[in-house]
Amino acid sequence: MKTLFTTAVLLFAAISAWAQILPEVYTVTGVATNDTLNVRARPNSRSADIGDIYPNEQVEVIALSENGTWGKIISGEANGWVAMRFLRLSPLPTMPDSAMPLQLVCTGTEPFWAATFWTNRNLEFKDFATASAAPTFQRIDQSTTADGFAPVSFAFTAGRFTGTLDRAKCSDGMSDRDYGWQLRLIEHANGRLQLRNGCCQAALN
C-alpha cells in the first residue's frame, strides 16, 4: 500500500510539473543557432516534419499531448506539434486589473472583421464589411476574471464595446486549424447591439 501511495504521489508531481493553463506563449530555447525546432504532424518524433521554428522564436501552445511532452501550435493553415522540452514560458502582457492577456489578434467571418488587443490597452477594431474598412480604437476601460475560476474566462469594456474572452477551442470555419481563444464582442452603436464571435491567437514577436 505504501508503495502504491508513493507511486501515486510521484505521478501527481510529474503531472503537476507540466500542467499549465493554456494557451500560453513560449520561446524556443536549447536549439543550436544553426538548427531548427521541428514541427510535427502528430505528437511524436516519428511523425512527418511539417515546419521548422528558429531559436528564440515564439510559439503559442494551445494544448498538450496526453503525457505533456508535446505542445499543439498553429502552423500555417493547420496545427502541428513541438517538443515542450525546447520551450520556455514567455507570458503575454496582461491587463493591470485582471489576468486578461493583451497582444492578441482576433478575427471573425460573415461579415469579416478583426480586433486587436494592444499592449497600450487599446482595442483596435476593423469591420471589413464597410466601404472604407478604417480601423477604430477604443481604450479598454476595465476587465475582470470570472469569479471562482482560474484565469480562463474574462470580461471587459472598451468604449462602445463589451466582450468576453475565453481560453477555449475555437475554429474559424475556413481552415483546418484550431485556435485557443474565443472572443465574443458586443458593439453598442446607433441604438442597437451587434454580437460577433471570433477566434484569437497571440501576436508573436
C-alpha positions as CSV (number, residue, x, y, z in Angstrom):
1,M,0.0,0.0,0.0
2,K,2.8,2.4,0.9
3,T,4.5,1.7,-2.5
4,L,1.2,2.4,-4.3
5,F,0.8,5.6,-2.4
6,T,4.3,6.7,-3.2
7,T,3.8,5.9,-6.9
8,A,0.6,8.0,-6.9
9,V,2.3,11.0,-5.3
10,L,5.2,10.8,-7.8
11,L,2.8,10.6,-10.7
12,F,0.8,13.6,-9.4
13,A,4.1,15.5,-9.0
14,A,5.1,14.7,-12.6
15,I,1.7,15.8,-14.0
16,S,1.8,19.0,-11.9
17,A,5.3,19.8,-13.3
18,W,3.9,20.2,-16.8
19,A,0.3,21.2,-16.1
20,Q,-0.4,24.7,-17.4
21,I,-3.4,26.8,-18.2
22,L,-3.3,27.1,-22.0
23,P,-2.9,28.9,-24.4
24,E,0.4,30.4,-23.4
25,V,3.3,31.8,-25.4
26,Y,6.7,30.1,-25.3
27,T,10.1,30.9,-26.6
28,V,12.2,28.3,-28.4
29,T,15.3,27.5,-26.3
30,G,18.0,24.8,-26.2
31,V,18.3,24.6,-30.0
32,A,21.6,25.3,-31.7
33,T,21.8,28.6,-33.6
34,N,22.4,26.7,-36.9
35,D,19.5,24.3,-36.2
36,T,15.7,24.5,-36.0
37,L,12.9,23.0,-33.9
38,N,10.8,20.6,-36.0
39,V,7.0,21.0,-36.1
40,R,5.4,17.5,-36.3
41,A,2.1,16.5,-37.8
42,R,1.5,14.3,-34.7
43,P,2.9,14.4,-31.1
44,N,5.8,12.1,-31.7
45,S,9.3,12.3,-33.2
46,R,8.5,9.8,-36.0
47,S,5.7,11.9,-37.4
48,A,6.0,14.0,-40.5
49,D,8.0,17.2,-40.3
50,I,5.6,20.0,-41.4
51,G,7.6,23.0,-40.5
52,D,10.6,24.5,-38.6
53,I,11.0,27.2,-35.9
54,Y,14.2,29.0,-35.3
55,P,15.9,29.5,-31.9
56,N,14.4,32.4,-29.9
57,E,11.3,32.5,-32.0
58,Q,8.0,32.4,-30.1
59,V,5.1,29.9,-30.4
60,E,1.7,29.8,-28.9
61,V,0.9,26.4,-27.3
62,I,-2.9,25.8,-27.3
63,A,-2.9,22.2,-25.9
64,L,-0.7,19.5,-24.6
65,S,-0.3,15.8,-25.5
66,E,-1.6,13.3,-23.0
67,N,1.8,12.9,-21.4
68,G,2.5,16.7,-21.6
69,T,5.7,16.3,-23.6
70,W,4.3,17.8,-26.8
71,G,2.6,21.2,-27.4
72,K,0.0,21.8,-30.1
73,I,0.5,25.0,-32.0
74,I,-0.9,26.8,-35.1
75,S,1.2,26.0,-38.1
76,G,0.1,27.7,-41.3
77,E,-3.4,26.7,-42.2
78,A,-3.4,23.7,-39.8
79,N,-2.0,22.7,-36.4
80,G,1.3,21.0,-35.5
81,W,3.2,19.7,-32.5
82,V,6.5,20.7,-31.0
83,A,8.6,19.2,-28.2
84,M,7.9,21.0,-24.9
85,R,11.5,20.4,-23.7
86,F,12.7,23.0,-26.1
87,L,10.2,25.7,-24.9
88,R,10.5,28.3,-22.2
89,L,7.3,30.1,-20.9
90,S,7.1,33.7,-22.1
91,P,3.8,35.0,-20.9
92,L,1.9,37.7,-22.7
93,P,1.4,41.1,-21.1
94,T,-1.9,41.4,-19.1
95,M,-4.4,44.0,-18.0
96,P,-3.4,45.5,-14.6
97,D,-6.8,44.8,-13.1
98,S,-7.0,41.2,-14.2
99,A,-5.0,38.4,-15.8
100,M,-6.7,39.1,-19.2
101,P,-3.9,38.9,-21.9
102,L,-3.1,41.7,-24.3
103,Q,-1.2,41.3,-27.6
104,L,-4.0,39.1,-29.1
105,V,-5.3,39.3,-32.7
106,C,-8.9,38.1,-33.2
107,T,-10.9,37.6,-36.4
108,G,-14.4,36.7,-37.4
109,T,-16.4,35.9,-40.5
110,E,-19.8,36.7,-42.0
111,P,-19.1,39.6,-42.1
112,F,-15.3,39.7,-41.9
113,W,-13.9,41.7,-39.0
114,A,-10.7,41.9,-36.9
115,A,-10.0,43.1,-33.4
116,T,-6.5,43.5,-31.8
117,F,-5.8,43.9,-28.1
118,W,-2.7,46.1,-28.0
119,T,-0.3,46.4,-25.1
120,N,-1.2,50.1,-24.6
121,R,-4.7,48.9,-23.6
122,N,-6.3,49.9,-26.9
123,L,-8.8,47.7,-28.7
124,E,-8.4,48.2,-32.5
125,F,-11.5,47.1,-34.4
126,K,-11.9,46.9,-38.2
127,D,-15.1,45.9,-40.0
128,F,-14.3,44.8,-43.5
129,A,-18.0,45.0,-44.5
130,T,-17.8,48.8,-44.6
131,A,-16.5,50.6,-47.6
132,S,-13.5,52.2,-46.0
133,A,-12.7,49.5,-43.5
134,A,-10.9,52.1,-41.5
135,P,-9.9,50.9,-38.0
136,T,-11.3,52.4,-34.8
137,F,-9.6,52.5,-31.5
138,Q,-11.3,52.1,-28.1
139,R,-9.5,52.2,-24.8
140,I,-10.0,49.1,-22.7
141,D,-11.6,50.7,-19.6
142,Q,-11.8,47.7,-17.3
143,S,-11.5,43.9,-17.2
144,T,-12.2,41.1,-14.8
145,T,-11.7,37.4,-14.3
146,A,-14.7,35.1,-13.9
147,D,-15.4,34.7,-10.2
148,G,-14.4,31.4,-8.7
149,F,-12.4,30.2,-11.7
150,A,-8.7,30.1,-12.7
151,P,-7.8,32.7,-15.3
152,V,-9.8,31.1,-18.1
153,S,-12.7,33.5,-18.8
154,F,-12.6,37.3,-18.8
155,A,-15.0,40.2,-19.4
156,F,-14.0,43.7,-20.5
157,T,-15.4,47.0,-21.6
158,A,-13.8,49.2,-24.3
159,G,-15.7,52.3,-25.3
160,R,-18.7,51.2,-27.3
161,F,-17.6,47.5,-27.0
162,T,-18.3,44.9,-24.3
163,G,-16.9,41.4,-24.6
164,T,-15.9,38.1,-23.2
165,L,-12.6,36.4,-23.9
166,D,-12.2,32.7,-23.1
167,R,-9.5,30.1,-23.2
168,A,-11.4,27.7,-25.3
169,K,-11.0,25.7,-28.5
170,C,-12.2,27.8,-31.4
171,S,-12.5,27.3,-35.2
172,D,-12.7,29.9,-37.9
173,G,-14.7,27.6,-40.2
174,M,-12.4,28.4,-43.1
175,S,-9.2,26.4,-42.3
176,D,-8.2,23.1,-40.6
177,R,-6.5,24.9,-37.7
178,D,-7.8,25.2,-34.1
179,Y,-7.3,28.3,-32.1
180,G,-7.0,28.5,-28.3
181,W,-9.0,31.7,-27.7
182,Q,-12.7,32.6,-28.3
183,L,-13.9,36.2,-28.4
184,R,-17.5,37.3,-28.1
185,L,-17.7,41.0,-28.9
186,I,-20.8,43.2,-28.4
187,E,-20.9,46.5,-30.1
188,H,-23.3,49.3,-28.9
189,A,-23.8,51.6,-31.8
190,N,-26.7,53.6,-33.4
191,G,-29.2,52.5,-30.7
192,R,-28.6,48.8,-31.4
193,L,-26.5,45.9,-30.4
194,Q,-24.4,43.7,-32.7
195,L,-22.8,40.5,-31.5
196,R,-19.8,39.0,-33.1
197,N,-18.0,35.7,-32.5
198,G,-14.4,35.1,-33.4
199,C,-11.1,33.3,-32.7
200,C,-7.9,34.7,-31.4
201,Q,-4.2,34.0,-31.4
202,A,-1.2,35.7,-29.9
203,A,0.6,38.3,-31.9
204,L,4.1,36.7,-31.8
205,N,7.5,38.5,-31.9
